[in-house]
Amino acid sequence: MERLQTIEFAGWDATFSSSVRQTALEALEAGRVLYFPGLSFPLEDHENRFLDPAILDQSKNASYNPAKDSIGGTVCTDGDAADLKVLIRRYSTTAQSFLNRLLAHYGPALKRERASLRPAKAEGRVQSWRKDDTRLHVDSFPSKPTGGRRILRLFCNVNPNGRPRTWRVGEPFEDVAKRFWPELPAPGYINRQILSLFRVTKGFRSAYDHYMLQLHDAMKADEEYQRTVSQETIHFPAGSAWACYADQVSHAAMAGQHQFEQTFSLPVEAMENAETSPLRTLERIAGRALAEHHRLSQAG
């Protein structure tokens, strides 16, 4: 399996031919990582101070919420907080404009979610295995059910010392799902209702969200799987960017420091080939619909 698809272009404001857009779309939906060499995101001199991990509170990143035009995860206040928001917002809007042109097929269905600046090292953090992103995993949000919506992320390495960002990329999602499915516990409807009622989750956790969380945990907990599964180590140089469906691509962030990230969400129905989505893959394995509650609530 080819894990990387290189997309050549001139910069963040590049225009793309129909053939390049189609290549990117097909590779992305097939579960490959789009790699953009030389796509740097320069900081102004006064913004370099935000590459210091000391700007963080207890979070692993400083985040920007475009819906509220607000930042979090930082100890910065007053003018520093305002400047930090300008910086991450600039990355967020730049990333949105770039992917709107490259993935024009999705149109307005591609929704911009939170952006983040990650100034801390990817390696060396003391944390539980469940939160350890140096272990292969697929992304799933414990408190924010997606109901099957895709999780697309665009990353950019802005390390000022030229240090690469190192990932491991594992086997295709369908292979992961088939491997772990027999050991994933079934969801409990009452428990998911309680989580929603007491706002532990932002909305009802569909069966799909339940299984994705269980899959995320099962992957990370299996030490032998982490060591022996087919995988490739990829080094993303400073001054480059890459994108993937993080709910589909088995990945682990092994090393690196100073990175921007922008998350997008997309309804499965907006995809060119929805059958490659984690939702449709898990539904084929389960033999039943896994996000009906979400679909009904969205329709209402």
FENLIN-V769994 format. One line per field, one symbol per residue. ss: DSSP state (a for helix, b for strand, c for the rest). psi: psi as a letter, one per 30 degrees, with the letter a starting at -180 (. if undefined). burial: I if it has 16 or more other ideal C-beta (glycine too) atoms within 10 Angstrom, else O. Layout:
BEGIN
ss->???
psi->???
burial->???
END
This chain:
BEGIN
ss->cccbbbcccccccccccaaaaaaaaaaaacccbbbbccccccccaaaaaaacaaabcccccbbbbccccbbbcbcccaaaaaaaaaaaaaaaaaaaaaaaaacaaaaaacbbbbbbbbbbbcccccccaaacccccbccccccccccccbbbbbbbbcccccccbbbbbcccaaaaaaaaaaacccccaaaaaaaaacccccccccaaaaaaaaaaaaaaacaaaaaacccbbbbbccccbbbbbcccccbbbbbcbbbbbbbbbbcaaacccaaacaaaaaaaaacccccaaaaaaaac
psi->kkfkjkjkafafgllkleeeeeeeeeeeffglkkkjkgiljkkleffffggkfffkbglflklkjfefhlllglfklbeeeeeeeeeeeeeeeeeeeefeeehfefbffjkkblllkiflkelfkjlleegjgfkklkkkjefikfgfkljkkklkjgkfggklkklkkalleeeeeeefefgkklkjeeeeeeeeeggekilkjleeeeeeeeeeeeeefjeeeeeflklkkkjjlkgllllljffekjlkjellkjklkkkllkkeffleifffleeeeeeeefglkggeeeeeeee.
burial->OOIOIOIOIOOIOOOIOOOOIOIIIOIIIIIIIIIIOOIIIOIOOOIOOIIOOOIIOOOIIIIIIIOOOOIOIIOIOOOOIOOIIOIIIIIIOIIIOIIOOIIOOIOOIIIIIIIIIIIIOIOOOOOOOOOOIIIIIIIIIOOOIIIIIIIIIIIIIIIOOOIIIIIIIIIIIIOIIOIIOOOIOOIOOOOIOOIIOOOOIOIIIIIIIIIIIIIIIIIIOIOOIIOOIOIOOIOIOIIIIIIIIIIIIIIIIIIIIIIIIIIIIIIIOIIOOOOIIIIIIIIOIIOOOIIOIIIOOOOO
END
